[in-house]
Structure formats: structure tokens, C-alpha cells
Amino acid sequence: MGAELWIYKTPGFSNNEPSLYGNLLLSSTTTGVAFAVDRVAGKVAWTTQLADSSSTDCGYPAAHKDVFVVGAVFGADPRIAGGGNQKVFGLDVNTGHKLWEYAPDNVVWNFSPL
């Protein structure tokens, strides 16, 4: 049987699937915060406020080559029942520093950069 090693209280409600990258667990919250937790120690590595809010749909943010790609900025698309994110961000996976942001023509829904 496995034993619980740690619990991390996310900085807001998290509806996104967490992603593992090296020793980090990465995800984001509906309060517009992206975060990284050391998956061995259970301690916060960084948090970055991207927006005032993010969508309540289920996203799948992920990292590749030290860039964590995640959606934020709650949007509304009249073609769907509300939600989605208006922007996509690239963050330095080790520091949470914003490297870039992109505003697509339409909101991203259940964003999955895999």
C-alpha cells in the first residue's frame, strides 16, 4: 500500500489535469494562477498570476523543452455555452516567468497542447 507523502492546497479551484515534468507537478486554477509543485517534497516551486480568471472547462496544460503551455483569461464564445480561455501562455517551467502570450482568434476550450 502506498502512503500519502504530501498534500498541496492549490491557489484557487483547479479544474485542469496536472502535468508532470521532471520533478515538477504543473497546473493552473480558475483564479488565473499557474503553479509548480516539487513532486517529491510537495512544496511550491513557483506561482504566476496570469489573469484575473480562467475558464472552468477542463484543460490539459503541459510542458515541453522547459516551456509550460497553459490557457488563461476567461472568455465567452457565443457558439458554445460560455467558457474557454482567450489567451495561451508559455512559461519558463523552472521559474514560472512568462516567456510569451498568444491571443487566438477564438477561445481555446479544453486546451490540450500535447
C-alpha positions as CSV (number, residue, x, y, z in Angstrom):
1,M,0.0,0.0,0.0
2,G,1.2,3.5,-0.8
3,A,1.4,6.1,1.8
4,E,0.3,9.7,1.4
5,L,3.5,11.8,1.2
6,W,2.1,15.3,1.0
7,I,-0.9,17.5,0.2
8,Y,-0.8,20.7,-1.7
9,K,-3.7,23.2,-1.4
10,T,-4.0,24.8,-4.9
11,P,-4.2,28.7,-5.1
12,G,-7.9,28.5,-6.1
13,F,-10.1,25.9,-7.7
14,S,-8.3,23.7,-10.2
15,N,-10.3,22.0,-12.9
16,N,-7.3,21.2,-15.1
17,E,-5.4,18.0,-15.2
18,P,-2.0,18.3,-13.6
19,S,1.1,17.6,-15.7
20,L,4.4,16.1,-14.6
21,Y,7.7,17.5,-15.9
22,G,10.9,16.3,-14.3
23,N,10.4,16.7,-10.6
24,L,7.6,19.2,-11.0
25,L,3.8,18.9,-10.9
26,L,2.4,21.7,-13.1
27,S,-1.2,23.0,-13.4
28,S,-3.4,26.1,-13.1
29,T,-6.5,27.4,-11.4
30,T,-9.7,29.2,-12.3
31,T,-8.3,32.2,-10.4
32,G,-5.8,32.6,-13.3
33,V,-2.8,31.3,-11.4
34,A,-0.3,28.8,-12.9
35,F,1.8,26.9,-10.4
36,A,4.5,24.3,-10.0
37,V,5.0,22.0,-7.0
38,D,8.1,19.9,-6.3
39,R,6.5,16.4,-6.7
40,V,9.0,14.8,-4.2
41,A,8.8,17.4,-1.4
42,G,5.3,18.7,-2.0
43,K,6.5,22.3,-1.7
44,V,5.5,25.1,-4.1
45,A,8.3,25.9,-6.6
46,W,6.5,28.9,-8.1
47,T,3.2,30.6,-8.8
48,T,2.4,33.0,-11.5
49,Q,-0.7,35.2,-11.8
50,L,-1.6,35.1,-15.5
51,A,-5.1,36.7,-15.3
52,D,-8.0,37.5,-13.0
53,S,-9.7,34.3,-14.0
54,S,-9.5,31.3,-16.2
55,S,-12.1,29.1,-17.8
56,T,-14.0,26.4,-15.9
57,D,-13.7,23.9,-18.7
58,C,-11.2,21.1,-18.2
59,G,-7.8,21.9,-19.6
60,Y,-4.7,19.8,-20.0
61,P,-1.7,22.2,-19.8
62,A,1.7,20.6,-20.4
63,A,5.4,21.3,-20.7
64,H,7.9,20.6,-23.4
65,K,11.6,21.7,-23.6
66,D,11.3,23.7,-20.4
67,V,8.2,25.7,-21.6
68,F,4.9,25.2,-19.7
69,V,2.0,26.0,-22.1
70,V,-1.3,26.9,-20.4
71,G,-4.5,28.8,-21.2
72,A,-6.0,31.7,-19.1
73,V,-8.2,34.8,-19.3
74,F,-11.8,33.6,-19.1
75,G,-13.7,34.2,-22.3
76,A,-17.1,33.7,-23.8
77,D,-17.8,32.3,-27.2
78,P,-21.4,32.7,-28.4
79,R,-21.1,29.4,-30.3
80,I,-20.6,27.4,-27.1
81,A,-22.1,27.5,-23.6
82,G,-19.7,30.1,-22.3
83,G,-16.2,29.5,-21.1
84,G,-12.9,28.9,-22.8
85,N,-9.8,30.9,-22.5
86,Q,-8.9,34.0,-24.5
87,K,-5.1,33.6,-24.2
88,V,-2.4,30.9,-24.2
89,F,0.8,31.5,-22.3
90,G,4.3,30.0,-22.4
91,L,6.0,30.0,-19.0
92,D,9.6,29.0,-18.0
93,V,9.0,25.7,-16.4
94,N,11.7,26.3,-13.7
95,T,10.7,29.8,-12.7
96,G,7.2,30.5,-13.9
97,H,8.4,33.6,-15.7
98,K,6.1,34.5,-18.7
99,L,8.0,33.9,-21.9
100,W,5.2,34.7,-24.3
101,E,1.4,35.0,-24.7
102,Y,-0.8,34.5,-27.7
103,A,-4.4,35.5,-28.3
104,P,-6.1,33.2,-30.8
105,D,-9.0,34.3,-33.0
106,N,-11.4,32.2,-30.9
107,V,-11.3,31.0,-27.3
108,V,-9.5,27.7,-26.6
109,W,-11.8,25.1,-25.0
110,N,-10.4,22.1,-23.1
111,F,-7.0,23.3,-24.2
112,S,-4.5,20.4,-24.7
113,P,-1.1,21.4,-26.0
114,L,0.1,17.8,-26.0
